[in-house]
Amino acid sequence: MEFEKARQYAADLSEDLSEGEKGETNNEPSIHDESMRTRMPRIGSTDAIDTWANQHKDKKLYIVLISIHGLIRGENMELGRDSDTGGQVKYVVELARALGSTPGVYRVDLLTRQISAPDVDWSYGEPTEMLSPISSENFGLELGESSGAYIVRIPFGPRDKYIPKEHLWPHIQEFVDGALVHIMQMSKVLGEQIGSGQPVWPVVIHGHYADAGDSAALLSGALNVPMVFTGHSLGRDKLDQILKQGRQTRDEINATYKIMRRIEAEELCLDTSEIIITSTRQEIEQQWGLYDGFDLTMARKLRARIRRGVSCFGRYMPRMIAIPPGMEFSHIAPHDVDLDSEEGNGDGSGSPDPPIWADIMRFFSNPRKPMILALARPDPKKNITTLVKAFGEHRELRNLANLTLIMGNRDVIDEMSSTNAAVLTSALKLIDKYDLYGQVAYPKHHKQSEVPDIYRLAARTKGVFINCALVEPFGLTLIEAAAYGLPMVATRNGGPVDIHRVLDNGILVDPHNQNEIAEALYKLVSDKHLWSQCRQNGLKNIHKFSWPEHCQNYLARVVTLKPRHPRWQKNDVAAEISEADSPEDSLRDIHDISLNLKLSLDSEKSGSKEGNSNALRRHFEDAAQKLSGVNDIKKDVPGENGKWSSLRRRKHIIVIAVDSVQDADFVQVIKNIFEASRNERSSGAVGFVLSTARAISELHTLLISGGIEASDFDAFICNSGSDLCYPSSSSEDMLNPAELPFMIDLDYHSQIEYRWGGEGLRKTLIRWAAEKNKESGQKIFIEDEECSSTYCISFKVSNTAAAPPVKEIRRTMRIQALRCHVLYSHDGSKLNVIPVLASRSQALRYLYIRWGVELSNITVIVGECGDTDYEGLLGGVHKTIILKGSFNTAPNQVHANRSYSSQDVVSFDKQGIASIEGYGPDNLKSALRQFGILKD
């Protein structure tokens, strides 16, 4: 009922958004109306590419692609080895190579996982691999020391294990931290080469598949650069397809595929992407339409309003663009001879037949029959068993044709993954059931370089290529097969629909209907005229798919994205300081710190405590909101020991983020940490950061109550990561409750404000809270104006038992195109809504980017549980100390009722996590000594 209301409101809003759209829609380039048949120029003509080269030859773009699962290398790709090493691997490698060879692109980095496992080739453990440039005279090379396309392997997760993509989720933050270090270093290197000494930031960070999309979102937010996403396949669609089969329950599917974690990552990609690239229109209309965060109608209306400069009330939609994958055609020479027309190789050269032909032909009692070719790994979604059933139960088809199943590579079935082994075993049992010996080939091995020969063999026999996957995101093998003159039978679920529209070279079928599959195959192999027509259509139209065309379309969109590079880079030519201890350090940094919050309340005449609190809050809010009037507010002029600059000089940073204790315990935890690190603290080797959901005014009051000075800390991450403050060194009385001795970093605000809904979001939340209060007959949610800030909308929660889970609130906002990060704090008694890419863990990455605080030198101290962003504080390359004991408040229902478990977010077994009982100084010393922070 809640979501129906949200969707109804979104529909009503969509009508309201229609204002200003008339007269614009017909001119809007809509993917729904695009036709590849009419929009894609012939690749045989180089006019389009030459035009691009002439217009953009002076650009020197840096592009980051991310694809983290599977085995990725530039040569001899092991496609089909397992379910993670398939078409996506080929796609991203060829995309990186093609982009790196395109005029205007200086460098492309394809980031993936470094794997040093004994069961995989050593090449996957190499940190860097340069990709050879594409062989095309239409492509130009930007020559330079670091130019070109590279595979960059980031170590994360188990160092000595190759694990499936479903098990990578707990290690995502570790990958993000490693990738962040690489990008920062490369930006500096490129800055020296082509940026006149200024860092060259990526023009875009492009994630491929949900796991890399999740990573790209965090990197995009940390670096403040645009994000692009390609799903390849989508979780909601996969879930629906598996449920239709009726073999597994929703819980079983989630346990096997971590499908809910994947779906949430894809929703996050909708929240954060500027552009989402699909291969087909069907993916936009039918697959992305299943998601809370995307509505095609609203997306068009919002875009029309943006063009006219009309308010969208804080609502955002990513732009969906369909760009078919490319293919390299230079090595393809289709042959028009059949198997019995000539001896030897069909190219007429007299050379012997390729060895793979004999490997296949040995299975057949009559090898001259047309070959039905399926090239797919033994994955349930590839639907191989249905194909075998269709072939086995259609006697006329069996008499007329042979079936070849290229199902990856294998040695021993029992050594394959359980899923792949089950599919392969089922296929073999069906071959035996229908007595298909002599009619079905299923070779154990093939090389990637032999795939073209397999296509040629099928074409010589006047065969047919089939892809009957339950869902096929695109269908690159269909294009490859068509290039070799093979007609196709393909699933009508996904990309093949658009491929068929362009190539017109076969028949689309329902993958769940084996009779329909068999009839389509029989029709093509029995009707020679139809077969010849489909073959010719495919060869005639295949030029419409190529990498040059893809790259041109891709870059034409990417270069229009507005740069969001760090603000301080524009004003601070001394961002990198060679001598961190220089007395000039703080004087340089004063130009970077955006706003002084050392506010005196002496002039306030209110005699009540509440009056002082409200005045304090008003001063804070007024100051924080004057983004354009910074000069009207007094700036602190620090001495040479400015606290923010001291961050650069620390050897270690201890982040105190203990949420699960009462205020008195929280203060004592701080004091005990100070005591445990007394020597290193006094020497300046160790610095401290407080990370909390509290507002800065709340935090200040709490510190004063414990006799702790703000100057004891280097920084304060407040309001769940939506504010970053530093202590002001010029406060006359640090323990005076009438002063706020802090400076707020507005450059940090510029990092997190992306897609912040502002007042539009606040009004929607207030209306939502009122509806929830009315439904329950009690005031569950009360807006907390005192603790709210420019980038944090806060509510008090009076009844945590009646409060809806985070996922429900998040979904309600997404349906209305409002992008935000929702979390409960203070044991569920507070609700904070902050920018979608703001968090306490992201704030730590900002400290690295802004001040050079090495993430590996950070130790985060947490309780046994915490706010609903708790798991985000545990992942990454930093160390973590968990304080265990009865002083922790017990988790309540706000931590439950989530879509996926905490084990899908963070690995509690990683080496950098230590647990201690209690929070006594001695136990803290032991843990800090374990991580090398304290000396023996």
N, C-alpha and C positions, 0 to 999 in steps of 0.2 A: 504493500500500500504506500509506504514511504517513497519508493522509487517511482511508482506510478504518478504520485504528486509531483515529484521532481521532473519527470519527463513531460507531464502536462504543462508545468510552468515553463520548461524549456521550449515546448511547442508554442505556448503563448508568447514567450519572449521572441521566438523566431518570427512570429507575425509582427511584433513590435519592431524588430530589427529590419523589417522590409522597408521602412522609411528610408528614402534615399537610394534604394536599390534600383528602382525603375529607370530605364534608360541606360543602365550600366551592364545589366546581366548579359545581354546579347553580345556585348563586346568582350566579356570576360573569357579568357582562355580556360575553359573548363575541361577537365579530363573526361568527364562524362560524355562530352560531345565530341571529343577528339577522335579522329579516325586515323589509325596508323597507315591505312591504305592511301590516304590523301596527304598526310602530313610528313611522311618520311621520304625525303628525296633519294634518288638512286645513288648508291655508294660508288657505282661505276664512274660517276662524275665527281671530280675533286673540287668543284666550285665551293660547296658548303664548307669543306675543311680548309680550303685556301682562304676563304673569307674570314673564318675564325682565326687562323694563323696571323693574317695581316692585322686584325683588330687587337689581338691580345699577345702579340709576340714580345712586347715589352714587359708584360706581367711576369712576376716570379713568385708563383703561389706555392705555399707549403700546405699539403693535404695529409690528414691523418685518417687512415682506415683501421677499423678494429674488427677482428674475427678471432675469437679466443679458443674455440673448441676444434677438435679434430687434429689431423696431422697435416701441417701446411709447409710446403717447400716449393721452390720455383720450378724444379725439374723432376721428372719421373714421379709425379704425384701418385700416391697410392689410393686412387679413387676406388671406392667400393670395399676397401679393407675392413671398414666397420661403418656403423650407421652415422658416425660423426664426420667421416671423411668422404664426402660425396660432392654433389654439384656445387654446393656453396664454396667449397675449397677452391675448385676450379674457377668459379666466378670471381672471387675476391683477388686471387693471384693474377688473373688476366686483367681485371679492372685496374689493379695497382700498376701492372706493367704498361697498360695502354695509357693511363693518366700520366705516368712518368715520362711517356714519350710524346706527350701532347704539347704543342707550342703554348707558352704562357705558364706552364707548370714547372717549377724548379725542382721540387722534391716531394716524393710520396713515401710515407711510412705505413706499412701494413703491420700493425701490432698484433701479436698472437702470444701463445704460451710457450715458454721454453720447457722442453721435455728431455730429461736426461735419464730415461728409464731403460733397463736392460732389454726390454722386449720391443723397442723401437730403434730405428736407425740413428746413428750418431748425429746425422745432419740436423735433426730436430732439436739438438742441444746447442747448436751454434747461435751465439747472440745476434749476429747480423748476417743477412744474405742479400747480396745485390741481385736484382732481377735484370736479366738481359733485356734490352729495349726491343719493342715490337718491330717486326720486320715489315715496314711499310714506307714507301717513299713519300706518302702523304704526311708522315709524322716527322717533326723536327725535334732536335735534342737541344735542351738548354745545358750548355757545357759549364761545369763548375766543379769545384773540389768535392762537394757533398751532394751534387745534383743526381737525379735519377730516382728509381723506385727501389725500395728496400723492404725486406721482411725483417722486422725487429722482434726478437723473442724476449718476453718479459718473464722472469722466474716468479711463479706464485703457485700456491698449493703444494701438495707433496712433491718433493724434489725428485724422487726416484720412482714415481708412478705415473703412468698414463691412465687418466681416469675419464669416464664418459661425461658428457656435458651436463647431465643431470646432477652430478656430484661437484660441479664447479661453483655452484651458487655461494657456498660459505666462504669462498676465497676471492670473491669479486673485489672487495675493498683492497685486498693486498695487491691485486693486479692494478687497480686504479692508482695506488701510491707509486708503484714501480713505473707505470706509464707516465705519471706526472713528472717524475724525475727525468725520464728520457726526453719528454717534450720540452721541458724547461731547458735542459742542456742543449738540445738541438736548436731551439729558438735562439739561444745565445750564439751558437756556432754559425747559424745562417745569418744572424745579425752582423757578424764580423765579415761574412762573405758578400752579402747582398743588401744588408740593411743599414749601412753607414754607422755601424756600431750599436744600433738599437735592435732589441729582440724582434725576430720575425715570427709572429704567432701563426698557428695554423689558421687558414681561412675557413676551415670547417673540420669538425670531428665527426666521422661517419661510422656508426655502429651497424654491424651486420648480425642479425638474429638477436633474440631477446637478451641473452647473456651479455653480448657486446653492447647492446643498446643500453642496458642498465649501467654498464661501465662508461659508455660515452656520455650519458646524462650527467654522471658525477664529474667527469673530466671537463665537460662543457661548462658546468656550473663553477668549478674551481678556477678554470682559466678564463671564464667569461668570453667564450668564443662560440659561434653558432654550431648547432648540432643537426646532423642529418641521419636518418634511420632507414634501413631496409630490413624488413622482417624475414624474408625468404620463406618462412612458413609461420603461421600464427597459432597460438595456443588455444584460443577459443574455438577456432575452426577444427583443430585437431581433436579437441575434447568432444565436440559434437559428432564428428565422424566416428570416433571410437565408441561412443555411447550408442550410436545407431547400430553398431555391430552386435551389441548386446552381450559381449563376452566378459566385460569388466564393469564393476561398479565405479561410481565417481571416486570413491575413496581409494580403490585399487589403482585407478588411473593416476591419481595424484601421487600415490606412493611410488609408482613406477617411473613416472615422467616428471615429477615435481611440477605439475601443470599449473597449479595455482600461483606458485612463485614466478613461473614464466609469464603468466597472464598479467600479474601485477607489474612486472618489468615492462611489458608491452604497453600497459596503461601509462606508466611513467614516461615512456618514450613519446606517447601522445602529448603528455603534459609539457615536455621539454624540447621537442624537435621543432625546428623552423620548417623543415621539409621532410616529408616521408616519401621515399621513392618506392614505387611498386613496379612490378613487371607488367601488370595487366590492369584493366579497368575493373574486372571482376573482383580483384583483391580489394579495391577501394570500396565498391558498392556493396559487396556481399560479405567480405571477411572483416574489414575494419569497421563496417557498420554494426558488428556484434559488440563493439566495445563501448563502455560508458563514456569515454572521453572523445568520441568522434561522432559527428552527425553531419552528413553531407550537405543537407539543406541549410543548417545553421552556419556551416563553414562558408558557403557562398554568400550568405547575407552579411556575415561579419566582414568578409573581404570587400564587399561592395561599400560598406560603411567606412572601412579604412581608406579606400580610395577617395571617398568624398570628404574625409576628415571629420566624420561624425562619430560620437562616442560609442564604444562597444560595451560600456559599463563594466570594464574589467574582464571581459571575456575574450578568450583566445582559442584559435584552432590552428593546428599545423596545416601546411599546404600539401595536398596529395598530388604527386606527379607520377604518371606512368611512363617509364623509359625501359623498353625491352633490353635485356642483356645483349651484349655483342658476341661476335665470334670472329676468329681469324680464319679467313678463307684462302689465303695465298697458297697453301699447300694442298688444296683440294682440287682434284681433277676427276669428276665423275666419268664413269665408263658406260658406254651404251651397248656392251656385248653381254650375252648371257653365258651360262656356264659351259654349254656344249658347243659354242660357236668357234672356239679356238683352243689350242693346247697352250698350257703354260699360263703365265700371268696375263690378265685381261688388258694390260696396257699395250700389248703387242710388242713388248721389248724382248720377249723370249726368256726373260729372267724367271727363276723358279717361283712357284706360289709361296706366299708368306707361310711360315710354319704354323701360325695360328689356324690357318684353313684346315690343315690336316688334323689338328687337335679337335676341331669341331666335326669335320666330316666323318671321323672314325666312329661317331655315335650312330650314324645313319645307315640303314639298310638300302635306302635309295637316295643318295645325296643330290640327285638332280631335281628333286621336287623344290618348289618355292619355299623359302625360309621365312618363317615368322620369327622376328628377332625381338627379344626383350633384354634390355640392358639396365639392370637395377640391382641394388644391394638387397639381401634377404631381410627386409624390414617389413613389418606387418602393414604399414601404410602404403607400401609399393604394390600390395595386392597380388603377389605372384601366385598364391595358391588358387585364387579365383580364375586366373588365366589358365592354369593347368587343368582345372575342372572344365572350363569352357572348351578347351582343346580336346580333352579326353572324352567328353560326352557328345561331341559333334562328329559323327562318323564320316560324313562327307568331307569335312575339313581335315580330318586325320588322313584320309586317303589322298588328299590333294596336296598337302603341305607338311613340312617338318617344323618343329619348334626348337629354337635355340634360347637357352636361359643363361645369360652371362650375369652371374650373381656374385660379383666380387671375387676375391681370392681366398682360398682356404687350404689348410693342410690337413688338420684333423677336426672334424665337426665338434667333437667334445671340447675342443680348446677355444671354440668361438664363444662370443657372448651368448648368454642364455636365450635372448630374444632372437638373434640371428640364427642360432642353431635350431631353434624351434621352427622357424619359417622354412629353413632349408630341409629339415627332417620331414616336415609336412609335405613339401613339394616332392621329395623322393618317394614318400609313401603313396602319394597320388599317382606318380608315374607307375609304380608297381600295381596299384589298384586297377588302373585302366590298361595295364599291359602295354605301355607306350615305349618299350624298349625298341630301339631302331628308328624311333620317330622323334625323340627328344634328346637334345645335346645339352650337357651341363658341365662344361670343363671346369677344372679346379683352379686353374691359374690363367691369367692373361696380364700382359703389360699395358700400361696406359698408351704406350706408343703403338700398340697393336689394335687399338680400337678403330682407327680408320680402316684397317684391313678387314675388320669384322663387318663394318658397314658395306664395304665394297663387295664382300662375299654375298651378303644378303641381297644387294642390288643385282648382282650377276645372275642370281637364281630367280629374279623377278619376284622378290619377296616383299614383306611388309614389316615396318617397324611398329611396335606397340608399346604404349605407356598407359596402363590402366590403373594408375595409382588412385587411391581413394581421394586424395587431393594433391594436385601438383602445383606448387607455387608459380612456377613458370614452365619448365620443360625444355631445358637447353638441349637435351639429347634429341628432341624432336627436330630442332633446327639442324643439328649435326647430321641426322639421318637424311633429312631433306636435301642437304647439300651434296650427299652422295647418291641422290636419285631414288630414295626410298619413300613410297607413300606411307601414310601413318593411320593408325587407329589409336585414338587418345581419349582419356577421361575428359568429360565435360565439366569437371570440377577444378577450376583454377585457370592457370595460364594457357593451356592448350586451346582454350576458346579464342583468345586473341591471336595466337599463332595460326590457327586454322583460318581465321578471318583474313589474315594477310597472305598465307601461302595457298590456301584452298587446295590442299593436297591429300585429303583423306576423309575419315569419318569420325565423329565424336560419339562416345557411348557413355552410358551410365555404368560406373565401375562396380556397382552392387548387383548388376544384372548380367550373369554369365552368358545367358542365351543371346543377349544383345551384342556382347563382345564377340561371341563365336560367329554370329551372322555377319557382322561387319567384316571380320577377317575373311570369311568365306567369300563374301561379295567381292572383295578386292583381289584375292588370288584367283578367283574363277572367271572374273570379267576382265579379259586382257585389255579391252579398250578403256575401261575405267581405270585400270592400273596405269596405263600409259598416260592418260590424261592427268591423273594425280601426280605422277612423276614429273611430267613436263611443267605443270603449274608450280611445283615446288622449286624446280631448278630455275624457273623464270623469275620467281619472286624472292629468292633467298637473299638477294643483294640488299634487301631492306633491313637485314640484321647485320650489324658490324660494330666493332669497337670504336672506330673513328666517329661514327654517327652517335653512338652512346655517349662518348666523352664530350662531344660538342654539345649535346642536349644537357648533359649533366653540368658542365661548367657554365653554360649559359644561365642556369638557375643559381648555381653556387656563388658566382661573382656578384649577384644582385643582393646577397645577404648583407645586412648592415653589420660592420665590424663592431664588436663589443669589447675591445681590448681593455686591459686594466687602465683606469683613468690616470693613475700616477705616472704611467709611462709617457703621457703627453706633456707633463709639466716637470718631471724630475729627471733631468739628464744625468743626475748622480745617483740613480737608483742602486747601482752596484758600487759599493764603497770599498776601496782597496784596503783601507786601514780601519777596521771596525772600531778600534779603541781611540780613534782620533777625536780631539775636543770638538772638531767641526761636525761630528756625526749628528748630534742632536740639532744643530743649527740647520743642517740640510733637511733633516726629517721634519722640522716644523712646517715646511712647505707642503708636506704630505699629510700631516694630521689635520683632519678637516674641521673639527669643532671642539671647543672647550666647554666642558660641562661643570666647571667649578662655579657653582651657583650659590650665592649668598642669599639667605632668607631673612637676614636681619631686619629688612625693611617691612617684612610681613607683620601685620598687627594682630593677626588671629591668635586668640589665646588658647585655643583648643588643640589637642594633639591631632585631631582629624583635620583641622584647618591647616596646620603645618604640612600634613601629609599631602593634602590636595594641592597646596601651593607648590610643594616640591614636585609633584607630578606635573602640574601645569608648566612650571619652568622647564622641566625635562622635555615635555612634549613640544612646547613652543620652540625650544632650542633645536630639538632633533628635526623638526619639520621645516626649519628655515634653510632648506638646501640651497636656495639661490641667494640667500642673504647672509652668508657666512661672515662676511666682513663686518656686519653690524654687531657681532658678538665678540666680546673680548677673547683674544687668544692667549693661551698660556705661553710664556717664553721660557722653556726649560733651560737648565744649566747643562753642563756637558754630560751629566749622567741621566739624560732622559730615559724613562723606563722603556719606552717602545724601542729605542735604539739598543737598549741593553739586551733585548731578545737575541740580537745577532751574536752577542758575546757569550751566551750561555753554552756550556757543554751539554747540559741536559735540561729538559723542561718537564716538570711534574704537573700534570693536569688533574685537579681535584674535581671529580664529577660524581660525588656520592649523593644519590637522590633518595635512597631508601632508609633514611634516618631522620629522627626528629631534630629540631633546630639545635638543641643543646648538644646532642651527639655530633651534629655537623660541625659546630664550632670546635668541639674537642678533637675531632678528626683532624681538622686543620692544624691545631696546636701540636698534636702528636706528630704529624708529618714534618712540621717545622723543627720539632725537637729531634726527630730521627735523622734529619739531614742538616743538623746545626752547623757542622764544620763546612760543608760544601755550600751551604746557604750564605755563611758569613764571607766566604772567599769569592762569592759571585759565580761559582761554577754551575750552580743549579738555580734555575728560576721557577716561578710558580704561576699557574694560570687557574682561575676558578671558572668552572663550566657548569651552568645551571639554567633551570627554567625560570628562575626568579627574575623580576625586573631589577634594574640597577639600584633603584631606591630601596626596594626590599632587602637586597643584598647588603647595601650600605648600613641599614639599620641593624641587620644581623651581625655584621662585623663589629660594629660599635659595641653591641651588647656583650661581645666576647673580648673586647679590648684589642682587637686586631686592626691594624692600619691598612688602608688601601695600598700604601706604598710597599707593603710586603709582597705584592704581586706584580707581575709584569703585564698581565692582561686579564680581562674579565669577559667571558662569553656568556651573554645574558639572554633572557627571553627565548630559551631553547635554541639559540644560535642565530637569532635575527638581529642581535646587537653585539658589537665588539667594542669594548671600552678599554682605556688605559688609565692608570693613576696619574693624577696631575701633580707634578713635583713642586708647584708653587703655592699649595694650600697652606695657610698659616696654622690651621688647627685640624689635623687629619681626623680627630675623634669628635669633632663638633657635628652634632646631628643636623645643624642648620646649614651645612654645606655639603655639596656633592663634589668630592675631589676627583672627578673623572673627566676624561676626554673621550668622546665618541668618534669612531673612525667612519666617516661618511664614504670613504673609498670602499670600505667593506659593503656598505649599503649599495653602492653602484654595482658591486659584484652579485648581490643576491636579489636585486629588484626585478630581474627578468620575469615577465608574466605575472607580476604581482597585481592582484585585482583591486587593491586599494579600497576606496569608499564603496565601489560597487560590490565587492566581496563582503565588506562589513555589513552593508544593508541586507544582503542576502542571508548572511549568518544570523543577523538579528531576527529576521523574519522566520528563518528556520527554527531558531531557539524558541520563539513565541509559539510556533505550531507544536513543538515538542512539549512545551509547558502546558499548552491547552489540552493536548491529547492525554497527558498523564494526570491532569488535575492538580499539579503542583509546580512550583518554580524550580525546575531542575537546573536550568541555565540562567545565569544572571551576568550581563556584560560587566566586566571588571575594567572600568575606565582607568583606574589608578595604575594598574599593571600593564595596560596596553601601551603600545608605542607605534611609531610610524609603520613598522613592518611586523607588528605582532598584534593580533586581535585576540584578546583574552576574555575568557568567561570563568566565573565561579561555578562549580558543580556541587549542588546541595545534596544530591542523592546519587552516589556512584552506581548503586545497584540498578537504577532506572536509566542510566546514561547509555546511549547506543555505542557500539564499538567504533573504533577509528575507521574501519573499512566502510561502514555504513555512511558516516559523515563524508568521507572522501568521495565515495561513489555519488552521493547526492550533489556534491559540488561539481564533479566531473560531468555529470549529465547536463549541467547548466554551463559548461565550458569555462568553469572557474578553476584555476590551477593553484593548488596550495598544498602545504605540508601540515597535516593535522596530527596533533599528539596530545595525550593526557599527561599531566605532571602532578606533583604533590600527592602521590598515592591516589590519583584519580579525582582529586578535588579541584583541579584546574584544567581547563581546555585552552590550549594555545594553537592558533592558526597563523602560520608564517609563510613566507615565500616558498615555492615548491622546491627550489634548489638550496634553501637555507637549512642548516642543521649544525649541531655542535661538532660533528665529525668533519663537515665541510669547512667549518671555521678553523680547524687545525690545519687543513690544507692551505687555507688563505695565509696563515702565519708562515708557512713554508714559502709560498709564492711571494708574499710581500716582504718578509723580513729574513728569509733564508733559514728558518728554523727547520733543521733536518727532521723529517718525520720519524726516522729510526732512532732519534735521540729523545723522543717523547715517551713518557710513561703516564698512562691514564689510570687513575685510581677510582674504582667504582665499588658499589655495594653488590649484594647478591642479586638484586633486581633494581628497578628504577622506573624512570618515565618510559613511555611507550617507544621512545627512540633509543632504548638501552642497548640493544644489540649493535646499533650503528657505532657505538663507542668502543666496541670490542674488536672489530675487524680492522685490518690494515697492518702496516709494517711496524707500528708503534708497539710498545710493551703495555701490558695491562696487569694491574694488581686488583684482585677481587677480595673485598673484605667480607668475610663470612661471620655469622653469629646471630644471636637472638635479637640484637639491637636493630637488625634490618626489619622493616615493615614487610608483612607477608604480601605476595602478589594478590591482587584482587581481579575481578572480572574484566577490568579494562585491559588487562594483559592477556586475557583469554579471548575466545571467539574471534580468532584471526584466521585468515585464509590458509596460512602455512606455518610450520613450526619454526622456532628460533634456530634449529639446526640447519634450516635452509638459508639462513642469513649469515651465520658466523660459525666458524669451527672452534669449538671449545678445547680441541686437542692440540691447537697450534703451540709452537714452542714459546711464543712470547706472552703466554698467559700464566700467571702464578696466583695461587689462592692462599690466604692466611686466615687464621682464626682471630677475630677481634681486630682492634685497631691500636693496640699498644705500641709504644715507640720501639720496643725491642723487636717485635714481629715485623713492623714496618722496616726497620733497619735491615733485617734479614732478607726481606724481599727486594729492597732497593740494592742491597749488596749483590744479590743473585743476578741482577741485570747490569751490574757494573757501574751503577750510579754512585755508590759509596765505596770508598777505599777501605780495605781491610785494616 
